[in-house]
């Protein structure tokens, strides 16, 4: 069973007297554990697609099945529950809470989910260790480098152990070396079984993905799978 099934998805925005077709009859299948780069020029529909996949937006028509469940029929509260449990987000601008420490930012989804403090603390401590942030646990975002902020953001996005990680230009605000480190971190999560979908303008990152979906004018123009590496 495909983890993600999009059938005939359309998303239309009303801007004044005109309509903008941000997504036009998009159909797509993504299997569990895939590593997909979504690419294309600005305004091609990449971010709109990512928002729909992340249940941050709804289509005007069409169906989206996530792990076999038609999530387009769910209420806002039901979608929020699915989003919290099954989907992680990483953004170009980190979106960390400025007044919270690294540990507190990572713990935030667990607190919102009502996880008991002792279990929450254990899981956050392990995440800080796994992401090389142990020495930065009590530092606020303005005391961290860009790479450290993105690692905190990825730790927060994956602390609920989601099935799918959506990353929107995750290396866009980082220098090349730090960007490569963050890419390696995301790929390690994918190698451990997490579905990884990355929106990127970076051709290097796009080449690393095992599948590239090229968008233009709200439609999928190409869907290319990379040949498997020789054994």
GUVOSE-776190 format. One record per atom (N, C-alpha, C, O): x, y, z. Coordinates in steps of 0.02 Angstrom, whole numbers, padded with zeros to 5 digits, always signed. Layout:
BEGIN
XYZ...
***
This chain:
BEGIN
+00042-00060+00000+00000+00000+00000+00044+00062+00000+00090+00067+00040+00030+00109-00045+00068+00172-00046+00054+00212+00017-00003+00213+00042+00105+00244+00043+00094+00286+00101+00054+00348+00082+00010+00370+00119+00070+00376+00023+00036+00437+00000+00005+00422-00068+00038+00398-00114-00059+00439-00074-00094+00433-00138-00133+00497-00150-00180+00513-00113-00113+00534-00200-00150+00594-00221-00185+00579-00286-00154+00554-00334-00249+00594-00290-00288+00582-00350-00326+00645-00370-00371+00668-00334-00307+00674-00427-00344+00731-00455-00347+00791-00410-00399+00823-00404-00291+00807-00377-00290+00863-00329-00288+00930-00366-00245+00941-00409-00334+00974-00348-00335+01042-00373-00336+01090-00313-00373+01080-00265-00295+01142-00318-00296+01195-00266-00299+01262-00302-00254+01279-00340-00352+01299-00288-00364+01363-00321-00367+01418-00268-00403+01412-00218-00329+01471-00279-00331+01529-00234-00365+01587-00270-00352+01599-00329-00407+01622-00233-00440+01681-00261-00400+01743-00243-00392+01759-00184-00374+01777-00293-00336+01839-00283-00373+01896-00318-00366+01905-00379-00411+01933-00278-00451+01987-00308-00503+01957-00355-00542+01914-00334-00503+01979-00417-00551+01954-00466-00526+01893-00504-00563+01864-00544-00465+01874-00491-00436+01818-00530-00425+01756-00486-00420+01761-00425-00421+01700-00519-00408+01636-00486-00339+01612-00506-00319+01615-00564-00302+01587-00456-00237+01558-00468-00241+01483-00456-00257+01461-00401-00227+01444-00508-00228+01371-00502-00159+01348-00478-00114+01334-00518-00151+01345-00413-00086+01327-00384-00069+01254-00396-00010+01237-00404-00119+01211-00396-00110+01140-00413-00164+01120-00462-00223+01134-00452-00143+01087-00516-00189+01069-00570-00190+00994-00581-00145+00967-00612-00242+00961-00555-00253+00890-00569-00192+00848-00554-00169+00809-00595-00165+00857-00493-00104+00821-00473-00121+00752-00446-00162+00746-00400-00090+00702-00475-00096+00633-00450-00026+00606-00438+00019+00614-00480-00017+00574-00381+00051+00554-00360+00046+00497-00311+00003+00496-00267+00092+00449-00317+00098+00395-00269+00168+00397-00240+00217+00401-00277+00173+00394-00174+00238+00390-00141+00235+00332-00091+00193+00330-00047+00282+00285-00099+00283+00227-00055+00316+00244+00011+00356+00291+00015+00300+00206+00063+00331+00215+00128+00407+00206+00121+00430+00159+00089+00444+00252+00151+00517+00248+00151+00551+00279+00091+00612+00276+00086+00513+00309+00045+00544+00340-00013+00579+00406+00006+00566+00435+00059+00625+00427-00038+00661+00490-00031+00648+00528-00096+00676+00512-00148+00606+00581-00091+00582+00616-00149+00601+00690-00145+00590+00722-00093+00630+00717-00198+00643+00789-00203+00590+00819-00249+00581+00795-00305+00556+00871-00226+00507+00907-00266+00541+00971-00289+00562+01012-00248+00547+00980-00355+00586+01035-00382+00544+01074-00434+00491+01051-00455+00569+01132-00453+00535+01173-00502+00545+01246-00487+00567+01264-00433+00529+01290-00534+00538+01362-00524+00490+01390-00471+00442+01357-00452+00505+01451-00448+00460+01484-00401+00391+01490-00431+00384+01505-00491+00339+01478-00390+00271+01481-00415+00247+01420-00451+00193+01420-00481+00286+01366-00448+00267+01305-00485+00219+01261-00446+00190+01214-00474+00209+01275-00381+00163+01236-00341+00196+01192-00289+00162+01153-00255+00262+01196-00283+00299+01152-00237+00276+01160-00165+00259+01111-00132+00275+01221-00141+00257+01233-00071+00183+01219-00058+00165+01195-00005+00141+01234-00107+00070+01217-00100+00061+01142-00093+00022+01118-00052+00098+01103-00134+00096+01030-00129+00119+01007-00060+00087+00964-00030+00173+01036-00035+00199+01016+00030+00149+01032+00085+00139+00992+00131+00116+01090+00081+00066+01109+00131+00007+01061+00131-00020+01044+00184-00012+01038+00071-00067+00990+00067-00046+00922+00096-00084+00891+00133+00015+00901+00079+00039+00837+00106+00044+00840+00182+00032+00789+00216+00061+00899+00209+00067+00907+00281+00002+00924+00317+00003+00937+00377-00053+00924+00280-00120+00939+00308-00123+01009+00338-00159+01022+00386-00083+01055+00308-00087+01125+00327-00135+01163+00281-00151+01221+00293-00159+01129+00229-00205+01159+00180-00248+01103+00153-00232+01044+00159-00304+01122+00123-00350+01073+00094-00357+01086+00019-00355+01143-00003-00366+01034-00021-00378+01044-00092-00449+01066-00105-00494+01054-00065-00460+01100-00162-00528+01116-00182-00565+01055-00209-00626+01050-00204-00526+01009-00238-00555+00946-00262-00501+00894-00266-00441+00909-00264-00522+00831-00270-00475+00775-00270-00471+00742-00202-00502+00765-00154-00432+00689-00198-00426+00649-00137-00353+00638-00118-00310+00628-00161-00340+00640-00053-00274+00627-00025-00281+00571+00026-00314+00579+00078-00251+00514+00011-00250+00458+00058-00181+00452+00088-00131+00448+00052-00178+00452+00154-00116+00444+00191-00120+00379+00230-00163+00370+00273-00074+00333+00214-00074+00266+00244-00142+00233+00238-00166+00200+00284-00173+00242+00179-00236+00209+00163-00299+00245+00187-00354+00222+00174-00290+00301+00222-00347+00338+00250-00358+00402+00211-00311+00440+00199-00419+00415+00190-00435+00476+00152-00438+00534+00201-00488+00544+00235-00383+00572+00204-00379+00625+00254-00413+00689+00231-00420+00736+00270-00435+00692+00168-00470+00751+00144-00540+00755+00174-00572+00808+00174-00565+00700+00201-00632+00699+00229-00632+00714+00304-00686+00718+00335-00574+00722+00334-00569+00731+00406-00584+00803+00426-00574+00850+00387-00607+00812+00488-00617+00879+00516-00549+00910+00530-00498+00876+00528-00549+00974+00545-00486+01009+00560-00452+00978+00621-00391+00970+00622-00491+00960+00672-00462+00930+00732-00434+00861+00717-00381+00842+00742-00468+00823+00676-00444+00756+00657-00380+00761+00616-00334+00722+00624-00378+00810+00570-00317+00820+00532-00259+00841+00577-00203+00818+00567-00273+00883+00626-00220+00904+00672-00192+00845+00711-00132+00842+00724-00235+00798+00729-00212+00739+00766-00167+00695+00721-00116+00670+00744-00186+00687+00658-00145+00649+00611-00078+00684+00600-00026+00653+00600-00081+00750+00592-00020+00789+00580+00028+00782+00639+00088+00775+00629+00002+00785+00699+00044+00781+00759+00078+00713+00765+00136+00708+00785+00040+00660+00749+00066+00593+00760+00107+00565+00703+00152+00524+00714+00092+00586+00641+00120+00551+00584+00166+00593+00539+00200+00566+00496+00166+00660+00548+00202+00703+00501+00248+00751+00538+00227+00783+00587+00310+00755+00515+00358+00804+00542+00374+00856+00490+00372+00842+00430+00390+00917+00512+00404+00973+00467+00472+01004+00483+00489+01014+00541+00510+01019+00430+00572+01057+00437+00569+01114+00386+00554+01103+00327+00583+01175+00410+00577+01234+00367+00644+01268+00358+00691+01258+00397+00648+01308+00305+00709+01346+00291+00727+01393+00349+00786+01401+00365+00676+01423+00379+00688+01474+00431+00684+01446+00502+00678+01485+00549+00687+01381+00509+00692+01346+00573+00627+01347+00614+00606+01295+00639+00596+01406+00621+00533+01413+00659+00539+01388+00731+00493+01357+00757+00595+01403+00762+00603+01387+00833+00572+01442+00875+00565+01499+00853+00552+01425+00937+00524+01474+00983+00582+01510+01016+00620+01479+01053+00590+01576+01005+00650+01612+01028+00664+01607+01102+00721+01604+01123+00611+01608+01143+00621+01611+01216+00634+01543+01247+00649+01538+01307+00627+01489+01207+00637+01422+01234+00708+01397+01218+00737+01415+01167+00735+01357+01263+00800+01326+01250+00794+01272+01196+00739+01254+01175+00851+01246+01175+00851+01192+01126+00810+01133+01152+00769+01105+01116+00823+01114+01214+00787+01057+01243+00712+01071+01247+00671+01027+01232+00693+01132+01265+00622+01149+01271+00589+01151+01202+00531+01131+01196+00624+01175+01151+00596+01174+01084+00584+01102+01061+00532+01087+01032+00632+01059+01074+00624+00989+01053+00566+00956+01091+00530+00915+01062+00557+00974+01153+00505+00943+01195+00435+00967+01178+00386+00936+01198+00430+01023+01142+00365+01055+01132+00311+01007+01105+00256+01005+01133+00324+00969+01051+00272+00923+01026+00250+00872+01078+00192+00852+01080+00297+00849+01120+00281+00799+01171+00236+00830+01225+00190+00798+01250+00250+00893+01242+00208+00928+01291+00138+00937+01264+00089+00925+01299+00133+00957+01200+00067+00967+01169+00028+00902+01165-00033+00902+01166+00065+00846+01159+00032+00781+01155+00015+00753+01224-00017+00700+01229+00037+00788+01277+00020+00767+01345+00063+00710+01371+00041+00674+01416+00123+00702+01345+00167+00648+01368+00191+00664+01439+00210+00721+01453+00192+00614+01484+00216+00626+01553+00288+00653+01553+00328+00636+01510+00303+00694+01604+00367+00729+01606+00427+00681+01606+00476+00694+01571+00424+00627+01643+00481+00582+01647+00496+00550+01580+00554+00544+01560+00444+00529+01544+00453+00500+01478+00477+00553+01428+00520+00540+01386+00448+00612+01434+00467+00668+01390+00541+00685+01399+00577+00694+01350+00563+00689+01461+00633+00707+01475+00681+00655+01448+00734+00672+01422+00662+00592+01455+00705+00538+01429+00711+00542+01354+00766+00535+01326+00655+00554+01320+00657+00556+01248+00695+00617+01222+00732+00612+01173+00687+00674+01256+00723+00734+01235+00798+00725+01247+00838+00745+01204+00817+00695+01303+00888+00684+01317+00919+00640+01263+00976+00652+01241+00883+00589+01241+00909+00545+01188+00914+00583+01122+00963+00573+01085+00865+00625+01107+00868+00664+01045+00927+00712+01045+00961+00719+00994+00938+00746+01101+00996+00791+01106+01061+00754+01093+01106+00780+01060+01066+00694+01119+01126+00653+01108+01131+00632+01036+01184+00638+01005+01075+00608+01007+01075+00582+00938+01094+00637+00888+01126+00623+00837+01073+00699+00902+01084+00753+00855+01145+00796+00872+01155+00850+00844+01185+00772+00919+01246+00808+00936+01235+00875+00969+01272+00922+00957+01182+00880+01010+01163+00944+01039+01168+00944+01115+01144+00990+01148+01198+00892+01143+01201+00887+01216+01229+00948+01250+01203+00970+01302+01281+00977+01222+01313+01036+01252+01273+01100+01241+01290+01152+01269+01221+01096+01199+01181+01156+01182+01110+01151+01209+01067+01191+01190+01098+01104+01253+01029+01091+01276+00997+01152+01307+00937+01163+01297+01035+01192+01343+01006+01249+01378+01017+01316+01343+01009+01369+01373+01037+01313+01280+01048+01374+01241+00985+01391+01202+00951+01347+01175+00969+01456+01199+00913+01479+01158+00935+01485+01085+00995+01486+01071+00887+01489+01039+00904+01491+00968+00955+01545+00949+00998+01533+00907+00950+01605+00980+00997+01658+00961+01068+01645+00986+01114+01683+00971+01076+01591+01024+01143+01571+01048+01170+01512+01009+01222+01484+01026+01135+01492+00956+01154+01434+00916+01173+01455+00846+01149+01506+00821+01216+01416+00813+01232+01427+00743+01173+01405+00700+01127+01372+00724+01176+01423+00635+01122+01402+00590+01116+01327+00587+01060+01300+00587+01171+01292+00583+01169+01219+00581+01140+01189+00644+01102+01140+00641+01159+01218+00701+01131+01193+00765+01056+01206+00769+01019+01164+00793+01035+01264+00745+00962+01278+00745+00925+01228+00702+00871+01204+00721+00953+01212+00644+00919+01165+00600+00918+01095+00631+00869+01058+00622+00971+01077+00666+00971+01012+00700+00918+01010+00755+00885+00959+00765+00910+01065+00791+00857+01069+00841+00789+01062+00807+00745+01026+00831+00781+01096+00750+00718+01093+00713+00703+01022+00690+00646+00999+00693+00754+00987+00666+00744+00918+00643+00729+00872+00702+00687+00827+00697+00765+00883+00758+00751+00842+00817+00679+00853+00840+00644+00805+00858+00656+00916+00840+00586+00930+00859+00537+00898+00810+00486+00871+00831+00554+00900+00745+00509+00872+00695+00502+00797+00700+00451+00769+00679+00553+00764+00727+00553+00690+00728+00543+00661+00798+00544+00600+00806+00535+00704+00849+00530+00680+00917+00467+00637+00929+00466+00595+00974+00415+00648+00888+00354+00608+00894+00358+00543+00852+00310+00505+00848+00417+00533+00821+00429+00475+00779+00377+00468+00723+00342+00418+00717+00373+00521+00682+00324+00520+00627+00343+00472+00572+00401+00451+00568+00295+00455+00531+00308+00411+00474+00338+00450+00415+00372+00421+00373+00325+00515+00414+00344+00556+00356+00374+00622+00379+00348+00654+00425+00429+00642+00346+00460+00706+00361+00458+00749+00298+00481+00728+00245+00429+00809+00305+00424+00856+00250+00473+00913+00263+00470+00944+00316+00517+00926+00215+00568+00977+00224+00564+01028+00168+00569+01011+00109+00553+01091+00187+00546+01146+00138+00611+01186+00136+00624+01225+00182+00651+01177+00084+00715+01212+00077+00757+01206+00141+00777+01257+00168+00769+01145+00166+00801+01138+00232+00873+01163+00235+00898+01176+00290+00906+01171+00177+00975+01197+00177+00979+01268+00150+01034+01294+00140+00922+01299+00139+00920+01364+00105+00955+01420+00142+00982+01466+00111+00957+01417+00209+00988+01471+00249+01056+01450+00277+01081+01482+00323+01085+01397+00249+01147+01371+00277+01204+01375+00226+01192+01374+00166+01265+01381+00251+01322+01378+00206+01330+01307+00180+01298+01261+00205+01372+01298+00130+01375+01235+00094+01394+01177+00141+01362+01124+00139+01445+01187+00182+01467+01132+00225+01413+01113+00275+01399+01053+00284+01382+01163+00306+01328+01149+00354+01269+01118+00319+01236+01073+00346+01255+01141+00258+01200+01112+00219+01212+01038+00205+01165+00998+00207+01274+01021+00191+01290+00950+00178+01280+00909+00241+01257+00851+00238+01297+00937+00299+01287+00901+00362+01213+00890+00376+01193+00836+00397+01172+00941+00363+01100+00934+00373+01070+00884+00324+01027+00844+00343+01093+00886+00261+01070+00837+00212+01086+00766+00234+01044+00722+00228+01147+00756+00259+01167+00689+00283+01122+00667+00341+01105+00608+00346+01104+00714+00384+01061+00698+00441+00991+00676+00417+00963+00627+00441+00964+00713+00369+00898+00695+00341+00901+00627+00306+00855+00587+00312+00956+00615+00270+00962+00552+00234+00970+00493+00282+00948+00437+00267+01001+00505+00339+01007+00452+00389+00939+00433+00417+00925+00375+00430+00896+00484+00428+00827+00470+00450+00790+00429+00398+00753+00383+00415+00799+00448+00335+00767+00410+00280+00793+00338+00278+00754+00292+00268+00859+00330+00287+00888+00263+00286+00861+00219+00342+00859+00158+00336+00839+00252+00396+00810+00215+00452+00736+00199+00441+00704+00169+00484+00709+00221+00383+00640+00201+00366+00590+00257+00360+00533+00245+00341+00610+00319+00376+00563+00375+00373+00555+00400+00301+00605+00410+00266+00494+00409+00279+00482+00439+00214+00505+00511+00215+00488+00549+00261+00545+00531+00165+00574+00598+00163+00554+00632+00098+00569+00608+00044+00520+00689+00104+00499+00729+00046+00528+00799+00055+00511+00834+00103+00571+00819+00009+00608+00881+00014+00590+00927-00044+00596+00907-00102+00568+00988-00029+00561+01040-00080+00627+01078-00082+00650+01102-00030+00658+01082-00140+00724+01115-00144+00735+01146-00212+00712+01121-00264+00772+01201-00211+00798+01231-00273+00870+01207-00286+00898+01220-00340+00899+01172-00238+00968+01152-00241+00976+01090-00286+00954+01036-00267+01007+01097-00345+01013+01039-00390+01055+00983-00359+01043+00924-00375+01103+01000-00316+01143+00948-00285+01101+00904-00239+01106+00843-00240+01058+00937-00200+01013+00898-00156+00963+00858-00197+00947+00801-00181+00939+00889-00251+00892+00854-00295+00923+00791-00325+00889+00740-00331+00986+00795-00344+01020+00738-00373+01029+00681-00323+01032+00623-00342+01033+00698-00259+01044+00647-00208+00981+00606-00195+00985+00548-00175+00923+00636-00205+00860+00600-00193+00853+00542-00242+00878+00544-00298+00820+00490-00220+00811+00432-00263+00754+00443-00314+00745+00404-00361+00716+00496-00303+00662+00512-00349+00654+00587-00353+00655+00621-00301+00646+00614-00413+00637+00686-00422+00570+00699-00457+00556+00671-00510+00530+00741-00426+00466+00762-00454+00474+00836-00474+00484+00879-00432+00470+00849-00539+00479+00917-00565+00410+00948-00578+00370+00920-00615+00398+01005-00547+00334+01040-00554+00341+01103-00595+00394+01135-00595+00288+01120-00631+00286+01181-00670+00212+01201-00679+00171+01159-00700+00196+01263-00665+00128+01288-00673+00076+01245-00637+00022+01232-00663+00094+01221-00577+00046+01184-00536+00037+01112-00555-00005+01078-00526+00075+01088-00603+00068+01018-00627+00135+00982-00623+00188+01013-00623+00132+00916-00618+00192+00875-00619+00212+00864-00692+00175+00834-00731+00272+00888-00710+00297+00882-00779+00343+00822-00787+00345+00792-00841+00379+00804-00735+00423+00746-00738+00422+00711-00671+00415+00742-00618+00429+00645-00672+00434+00605-00612+00486+00551-00627+00472+00501-00659+00548+00563-00603+00605+00522-00623+00633+00486-00563+00648+00517-00511+00641+00420-00569+00674+00381-00517+00746+00367-00536+00761+00349-00593+00790+00377-00488+00860+00364-00500+00873+00289-00500+00844+00252-00460+00916+00266-00545+00932+00195-00548+00965+00175-00482+01004+00213-00455+00949+00115-00456+00980+00093-00393+01055+00086-00400+01081+00070-00454+01090+00097-00345+01163+00089-00345+01180+00016-00356+01146-00028-00330+01234+00002-00395+01254-00067-00404+01274-00100-00339+01302-00068-00295+01259-00164-00334+01274-00200-00272+01350-00209-00264+01373-00238-00215
***
